[in-house]
Amino acid sequence: MSRSREAGRQKRHYSLRKKLAGTAQRPRLAVFRSNKYISCQVIDDLSGVTLAAASSREEAVKGSRLNIETAGQVGVLVAERAKE
């Protein structure tokens, strides 16, 4: 029986989320990478709020291919927003 890639990803996600929870003092960083884009969110799970988010689809990063440099730019962007 073969499992689809998305079903396997969801199973790993649910298993991991049982153990992890972000707080206001130490929020959780969620990263999603597709073949074309990367996006990050800083999340406070206790209040259910996304504190900061960034994506490679934004104008500040848009136009570059998805590679290590693009991921670094998205990381810097989400870090700046999380500090505010």
Secondary structure, DSSP 8 states (H G I E B T S, - for coil): ----HHHHHHHHHHHHHTT----SSS-EEEEEE-SS-EEEEEEETTTTEEEEEEETTSTTTTTS-SSHHHHHHHHHHHHHHHH-
